[in-house]
């Protein structure tokens, strides 16, 4: 049993449920994009877990392409959600057409052209994830500056820090990525849970102690 994948699968289910619930209550495309991103992330972890279960029963499958595509799709939807967030943060007269928020989905198409080249696709995935993280940090800075007195800002900050650490140790510390996978997986799981909680706080606009789970 791949317990790390199981952990991330459960985290993905929780994140998907939370984001979908927010999307339904707020009618916001932003939260819908986050829900779809969490869904594809969950599917990817499910593919990893299924491979581990089948391998334990002497059944071999190659789920690497499926996991890679779900990862790229998840990152693309995160970027779509951030694009909607940027649009909503602008005055009405300065907002770009909503259709432009779907441009990050073209990343999926670009990935399909290089899926057979290990070096290029690794490079692209790192850029996609790094770009999403950078945009998220920029939007966090803007949002926290405008709402510095709200209690959930510290949760957003902790999620941003943990997610940044996760990105760094995954892409720049090879030994952790290969021999100590549980470290970045636990960090990723914690950051996703905090982000889910933070999104609820942002939507409800209330201090943490008034949030009911």
BAPA-659888 format. One record per residue: residue in three letters; chain; x, y, z of N, C-alpha, C in turn. Coordinates in steps of 0.001 Angstrom, whole numbers. Layout:
N
residu chaine npx npy npz capx capy capz cpx cpy cpz
ALA A X Y Z X Y Z X Y Z;
...
end
This chain:
213
residu chaine npx npy npz capx capy capz cpx cpy cpz
UNK A 839 -1194 0 0 0 0 877 1249 0;
UNK A 604 2152 -940 1323 3422 -1003 598 4413 -95;
UNK A 1045 4498 1163 348 5320 2152 441 6805 1830;
UNK A 1545 7223 1197 1684 8629 836 623 9025 -197;
UNK A 437 8170 -1193 -571 8443 -2220 -1972 8412 -1608;
UNK A -2193 7489 -667 -3493 7413 10 -3763 8695 783;
UNK A -2736 9214 1464 -2882 10466 2205 -3268 11609 1276;
UNK A -2544 11728 158 -2835 12808 -781 -4188 12602 -1468;
UNK A -4574 11346 -1658 -5888 11061 -2234 -6990 11571 -1307;
UNK A -6861 11296 -16 -7859 11765 957 -7870 13293 1041;
UNK A -6680 13886 1006 -6587 15351 1013 -7244 15919 -243;
UNK A -7001 15265 -1386 -7605 15713 -2631 -9121 15640 -2605;
UNK A -9649 14572 -2020 -11114 14435 -1900 -11677 15551 -1037;
UNK A -11012 15824 93 -11462 16903 979 -11402 18255 270;
UNK A -10302 18512 -448 -10146 19782 -1156 -11182 19922 -2264;
UNK A -11430 18833 -2981 -12440 18867 -4042 -13815 19164 -3466;
UNK A -14163 18485 -2392 -15474 18688 -1765 -15619 20124 -1264;
UNK A -14592 20634 -607 -14648 21994 -70 -14789 23033 -1183;
UNK A -13971 22885 -2238 -14006 23841 -3349 -15332 23769 -4100;
UNK A -15843 22546 -4300 -17123 22388 -4993 -18258 23011 -4188;
UNK A -18196 22850 -2873 -19215 23436 -2012 -19173 24957 -2086;
UNK A -17965 25520 -2093 -17821 26967 -2218 -18324 27445 -3580;
UNK A -18012 26681 -4633 -18459 27052 -5971 -19981 27058 -6057;
UNK A -20613 26078 -5404 -22081 25995 -5448 -22727 27136 -4682;
UNK A -22162 27475 -3525 -22775 28524 -2701 -22481 29925 -3221;
UNK A -21313 30105 -3827 -20925 31453 -4260 -21202 31714 -5738;
UNK A -21508 30643 -6502 -21680 30756 -7952 -20465 31412 -8597;
UNK A -19293 31106 -8071 -18056 31714 -8551 -17299 30748 -9452;
UNK A -16920 31235 -10633 -16124 30420 -11548 -14757 30142 -10942;
UNK A -14276 31074 -10137 -12967 30908 -9489 -12930 29637 -8662;
UNK A -13930 29440 -7808 -13956 28249 -6966 -14244 26990 -7779;
UNK A -14971 27140 -8881 -15217 26003 -9766 -13901 25525 -10380;
UNK A -13062 26471 -10779 -11745 26115 -11327 -10898 25399 -10280;
UNK A -10941 25898 -9047 -10186 25250 -7971 -10716 23843 -7706;
UNK A -12043 23693 -7787 -12640 22371 -7569 -12207 21392 -8655;
UNK A -12182 21854 -9899 -11741 20997 -11000 -10258 20650 -10867;
UNK A -9462 21627 -10426 -8036 21367 -10199 -7865 20299 -9126;
UNK A -8612 20418 -8032 -8530 19433 -6951 -9008 18063 -7420;
UNK A -10029 18047 -8287 -10549 16786 -8807 -9494 16056 -9635;
UNK A -8828 16779 -10532 -7802 16146 -11356 -6600 15722 -10525;
UNK A -6279 16506 -9500 -5212 16111 -8581 -5583 14809 -7887;
UNK A -6829 14698 -7462 -7316 13489 -6796 -7265 12286 -7737;
UNK A -7652 12500 -8986 -7605 11412 -9964 -6164 10932 -10174;
UNK A -5218 11877 -10197 -3822 11510 -10356 -3320 10669 -9198;
UNK A -3677 11073 -7979 -3273 10287 -6811 -3961 8931 -6800;
UNK A -5184 8893 -7308 -5884 7618 -7421 -5163 6686 -8383;
UNK A -4623 7248 -9485 -3862 6450 -10437 -2599 5881 -9815;
UNK A -1916 6696 -9000 -708 6226 -8314 -1049 5101 -7331;
UNK A -2128 5299 -6584 -2533 4306 -5589 -2965 3008 -6253;
UNK A -3688 3116 -7366 -4130 1926 -8090 -2936 1135 -8614;
UNK A -1937 1846 -9124 -737 1175 -9617 -35 422 -8491;
UNK A 30 1057 -7305 678 411 -6157 -83 -837 -5723;
UNK A -1402 -762 -5733 -2217 -1918 -5326 -2066 -3067 -6308;
UNK A -2103 -2734 -7608 -1964 -3780 -8625 -563 -4389 -8609;
UNK A 452 -3548 -8355 1828 -4052 -8295 1996 -5043 -7155;
UNK A 1289 -4786 -6038 1364 -5711 -4906 761 -7070 -5248;
UNK A -75 -7083 -6285 -691 -8343 -6727 -92 -8837 -8042;
UNK A 1173 -8433 -8293 1915 -8854 -9479 1229 -8461 -10793;
UNK A 522 -7336 -10764 -87 -6799 -11981 569 -5457 -12269;
UNK A 1192 -5333 -13424 1949 -4132 -13751 1186 -3263 -14748;
UNK A 1043 -1988 -14417 457 -1013 -15341 1331 233 -15330;
UNK A 1291 973 -16428 2042 2218 -16520 1056 3387 -16457;
UNK A 999 4021 -15297 64 5129 -15113 769 6479 -15149;
UNK A 2037 6495 -15560 2818 7734 -15504 2225 8835 -16384;
UNK A 1815 8487 -17613 1240 9502 -18497 -62 10039 -17923;
UNK A -881 9153 -17386 -2152 9585 -16782 -1899 10546 -15628;
UNK A -940 10207 -14766 -618 11064 -13620 -82 12412 -14094;
UNK A 775 12388 -15109 1335 13634 -15631 247 14521 -16222;
UNK A -663 13936 -16982 -1736 14719 -17602 -2683 15295 -16555;
UNK A -2986 14517 -15530 -3856 15044 -14476 -3154 16163 -13716;
UNK A -1835 16040 -13543 -1077 17091 -12863 -1094 18384 -13671;
UNK A -814 18268 -14962 -809 19450 -15833 -2201 20075 -15897;
UNK A -3230 19236 -15991 -4602 19746 -16044 -4965 20453 -14743;
UNK A -4557 19882 -13611 -4830 20505 -12315 -4161 21869 -12219;
UNK A -2885 21946 -12622 -2173 23229 -12588 -2832 24234 -13522;
UNK A -3281 23769 -14679 -3950 24661 -15639 -5218 25263 -15053;
UNK A -6002 24440 -14359 -7231 24955 -13745 -6922 25887 -12568;
UNK A -5812 25619 -11859 -5396 26553 -10804 -5095 27919 -11412;
UNK A -4374 27925 -12541 -4056 29177 -13213 -5318 29869 -13727;
UNK A -6284 29065 -14197 -7566 29648 -14625 -8265 30325 -13445;
UNK A -8280 29648 -12297 -8894 30224 -11111 -8194 31499 -10672;
UNK A -6850 31508 -10739 -6101 32705 -10374 -6371 33836 -11361;
UNK A -6548 33486 -12635 -6867 34502 -13641 -8218 35143 -13345;
UNK A -9186 34322 -12949 -10494 34860 -12566 -10359 35741 -11319;
UNK A -9521 35292 -10380 -9265 36067 -9159 -8678 37435 -9509;
UNK A -7717 37458 -10435 -7124 38723 -10874 -8183 39610 -11526;
UNK A -9016 39010 -12351 -10083 39776 -13023 -11027 40391 -12009;
UNK A -11409 39605 -10984 -12356 40104 -9993 -11743 41184 -9100;
UNK A -10409 41187 -8980 -9750 42179 -8123 -9646 43544 -8785;
UNK A -9936 43613 -10087 -9858 44870 -10822 -11221 45569 -10846;
UNK A -11221 46900 -11024 -12498 47610 -11209 -13213 47082 -12450;
UNK A -14524 47198 -12478 -15309 46643 -13585 -14832 47147 -14937;
UNK A -14503 48429 -15039 -14108 48999 -16326 -12748 48489 -16795;
UNK A -11958 47928 -15872 -10610 47454 -16219 -10528 45933 -16350;
UNK A -11645 45246 -16183 -11623 43788 -16234 -11499 43283 -17675;
UNK A -10653 42275 -17866 -10506 41669 -19191 -11654 40684 -19420;
UNK A -11962 40353 -20681 -13045 39397 -20968 -12814 38073 -20243;
UNK A -13868 37505 -19711 -13769 36283 -18923 -13176 35134 -19711;
UNK A -13376 35117 -21010 -12871 34015 -21830 -11358 33921 -21758;
UNK A -10688 35040 -21484 -9227 35024 -21405 -8730 34204 -20208;
UNK A -9583 34019 -19226 -9188 33231 -18052 -9008 31760 -18402;
UNK A -9524 31350 -19561 -9402 29950 -19984 -8117 29692 -20764;
UNK A -7340 30730 -21031 -6100 30567 -21804 -5137 29546 -21190;
UNK A -4990 29477 -19851 -4066 28479 -19284 -4373 27043 -19670;
UNK A -5578 26757 -20118 -5912 25388 -20534 -5111 24967 -21763;
UNK A -4569 25959 -22485 -3728 25635 -23639 -2445 24936 -23213;
UNK A -2098 25049 -21923 -919 24366 -21420 -1047 22856 -21586;
UNK A -2271 22356 -21489 -2500 20916 -21641 -2125 20478 -23057;
UNK A -2531 21309 -24045 -2228 20994 -25439 -719 21034 -25678;
UNK A -57 22063 -25126 1393 22184 -25317 2134 21000 -24696;
UNK A 1607 20498 -23594 2261 19355 -22939 2164 18099 -23795;
UNK A 1050 17927 -24479 864 16734 -25309 1912 16641 -26415;
UNK A 2440 17790 -26853 3436 17783 -27920 4810 17321 -27434;
UNK A 5044 17387 -26107 6376 17042 -25589 6317 15867 -24620;
UNK A 5201 15166 -24557 5018 14104 -23569 6016 12965 -23724;
UNK A 6624 12838 -24915 7572 11759 -25140 9018 12164 -24848;
UNK A 9207 13423 -24480 10555 13906 -24155 10642 14149 -22653;
UNK A 11367 13274 -21947 11402 13337 -20482 11929 14684 -19984;
UNK A 13041 15151 -20542 13660 16382 -20053 12758 17588 -20266;
UNK A 12167 17694 -21459 11342 18862 -21773 10064 18866 -20949;
UNK A 9426 17690 -20797 8174 17671 -20051 8401 17940 -18573;
UNK A 9542 17481 -18009 9876 17807 -16628 10084 19306 -16472;
UNK A 10763 19878 -17426 11020 21312 -17433 9711 22094 -17513;
UNK A 8807 21663 -18389 7528 22350 -18540 6689 22254 -17269;
UNK A 6618 21054 -16666 5820 20893 -15450 6353 21786 -14337;
UNK A 7680 21864 -14214 8258 22726 -13171 7922 24183 -13426;
UNK A 7933 24601 -14702 7578 25989 -15037 6101 26241 -14766;
UNK A 5242 25303 -15158 3805 25457 -14908 3538 25629 -13410;
UNK A 4117 24728 -12619 3887 24786 -11174 4504 26044 -10567;
UNK A 5720 26384 -11004 6371 27585 -10498 5598 28848 -10869;
UNK A 5065 28880 -12091 4264 30029 -12514 2992 30179 -11687;
UNK A 2322 29047 -11462 1103 29082 -10645 1414 29550 -9222;
UNK A 2530 29060 -8677 2930 29451 -7325 3272 30928 -7260;
UNK A 3992 31423 -8264 4375 32839 -8285 3148 33745 -8365;
UNK A 2213 33405 -9258 989 34207 -9384 191 34168 -8084;
UNK A 118 32975 -7469 -619 32841 -6208 13 33699 -5111;
UNK A 1353 33729 -5058 2039 34546 -4049 1791 36030 -4290;
UNK A 1773 36440 -5546 1503 37836 -5874 88 38221 -5467;
UNK A -864 37334 -5760 -2253 37625 -5395 -2441 37600 -3885;
UNK A -1688 36717 -3203 -1739 36711 -1741 -1260 38040 -1194;
UNK A -160 38555 -1759 362 39836 -1295 -656 40951 -1458;
UNK A -1307 40983 -2618 -2315 42013 -2864 -3501 41866 -1923;
UNK A -3987 40631 -1778 -5166 40385 -945 -4877 40668 524;
UNK A -3716 40240 1005 -3375 40447 2407 -3158 41929 2710;
UNK A -2639 42674 1726 -2440 44111 1938 -3779 44826 2082;
UNK A -4761 44385 1299 -6079 45026 1344 -6891 44566 2546;
UNK A -6579 43381 3074 -7378 42824 4179 -6474 42407 5333;
UNK A -5497 43242 5645 -4470 42865 6620 -5029 42621 8015;
UNK A -6202 43163 8338 -6749 43013 9677 -7578 41744 9852;
UNK A -7810 41003 8764 -8632 39798 8848 -7805 38620 9346;
UNK A -8427 37765 10154 -7713 36673 10821 -7197 35616 9856;
UNK A -7888 35420 8716 -7494 34338 7839 -6206 34640 7059;
UNK A -5725 35889 7111 -4524 36252 6371 -3327 35413 6823;
UNK A -3243 35137 8132 -2125 34340 8635 -2194 32903 8126;
UNK A -3399 32397 7884 -3539 31058 7322 -3056 31045 5867;
UNK A -3401 32082 5125 -2933 32191 3754 -1412 32276 3709;
UNK A -830 33012 4645 621 33143 4696 1289 31795 4985;
UNK A 767 31058 5955 1352 29754 6292 1231 28789 5121;
UNK A 93 28816 4415 -83 27947 3246 906 28317 2150;
UNK A 1101 29612 1942 2033 30079 915 3460 29637 1241;
UNK A 3846 29744 2501 5205 29359 2910 5420 27855 2728;
UNK A 4463 27053 3201 4600 25594 3105 4609 25146 1652;
UNK A 3753 25769 826 3695 25391 -585 4995 25763 -1301;
UNK A 5571 26900 -933 6849 27309 -1524 7958 26335 -1131;
UNK A 7980 25936 140 8970 24966 601 8796 23641 -134;
UNK A 7549 23227 -319 7270 21980 -1039 7817 22030 -2453;
UNK A 7580 23131 -3132 8074 23291 -4507 9591 23226 -4549;
UNK A 10243 23902 -3615 11707 23956 -3597 12310 22571 -3337;
UNK A 11794 21868 -2316 12392 20568 -1982 12093 19532 -3064;
UNK A 10967 19670 -3754 10633 18702 -4804 11525 18863 -6028;
UNK A 11710 20111 -6466 12427 20342 -7705 13930 20576 -7533;
UNK A 14363 20975 -6342 15762 21352 -6175 16521 20508 -5147;
UNK A 15829 19551 -4521 16511 18639 -3594 16194 17213 -4059;
UNK A 16951 16710 -5012 16650 15410 -5637 16503 14257 -4652;
UNK A 17306 14248 -3591 17257 13125 -2659 15906 13033 -1956;
UNK A 15274 14180 -1702 13954 14168 -1069 12907 13683 -2062;
UNK A 13058 14088 -3304 12085 13682 -4321 12119 12181 -4566;
UNK A 13302 11580 -4487 13429 10166 -4824 13428 9228 -3617;
UNK A 14146 9604 -2556 14317 8700 -1412 13454 9052 -200;
UNK A 13015 10283 -129 12196 10702 1012 10928 11404 506;
UNK A 10197 10685 -333 9003 11267 -956 7977 11736 64;
UNK A 7912 11061 1191 6894 11385 2192 7038 12814 2707;
UNK A 8253 13371 2640 8454 14727 3155 7680 15741 2329;
UNK A 7899 15740 994 7192 16719 180 5709 16389 57;
UNK A 5364 15113 158 3950 14741 72 3170 15204 1306;
UNK A 3775 15048 2477 3126 15535 3704 3012 17054 3676;
UNK A 4075 17731 3236 4033 19193 3135 2936 19646 2174;
UNK A 2841 18957 1032 1820 19295 52 429 19074 622;
UNK A 234 17948 1303 -1073 17670 1904 -1473 18719 2918;
UNK A -531 19115 3774 -813 20142 4789 -1170 21466 4124;
UNK A -394 21849 3107 -663 23127 2438 -2027 23136 1758;
UNK A -2420 22018 1146 -3724 21959 478 -4869 22056 1477;
UNK A -4709 21430 2628 -5749 21515 3659 -5878 22958 4151;
UNK A -4736 23607 4408 -4771 24997 4882 -5377 25910 3828;
UNK A -5040 25677 2555 -5610 26484 1482 -7119 26305 1421;
UNK A -7597 25077 1576 -9042 24823 1557 -9748 25568 2686;
UNK A -9153 25507 3873 -9724 26208 5020 -9688 27718 4790;
UNK A -8577 28196 4227 -8426 29630 3977 -9460 30123 2975;
UNK A -9724 29314 1941 -10727 29715 942 -12094 29866 1578;
UNK A -12420 28985 2511 -13695 29113 3218 -13728 30385 4042;
UNK A -12597 30700 4657 -12537 31918 5463 -12654 33165 4602;
UNK A -11996 33131 3446 -12085 34264 2532 -13525 34474 2096;
UNK A -14210 33377 1771 -15593 33482 1306 -16527 33933 2418;
UNK A -16392 33347 3568 -17276 33671 4677 -16922 35004 5335;
UNK A -15653 35431 5143 -15218 36727 5669 -15383 36805 7169;
UNK A -15112 35699 7849 -15264 35663 9305 -13989 35155 9936;
UNK A -13772 35445 11223 -12610 34897 11926 -12713 33390 12008;
UNK A -11577 32663 12128 -11576 31202 12155 -12484 30586 13196;
UNK A -12593 31254 14362 -13379 30638 15424 -14865 30575 15123;
UNK A -15327 31310 14092 -16740 31281 13748 -17042 30341 12581;
UNK A -16006 29725 12072 -16202 28794 10969 -16658 27443 11535;
UNK A -17659 26877 10913 -18152 25576 11318 -17807 24549 10242;
UNK A -17206 23425 10661 -16849 22382 9703 -17665 21122 9971;
end
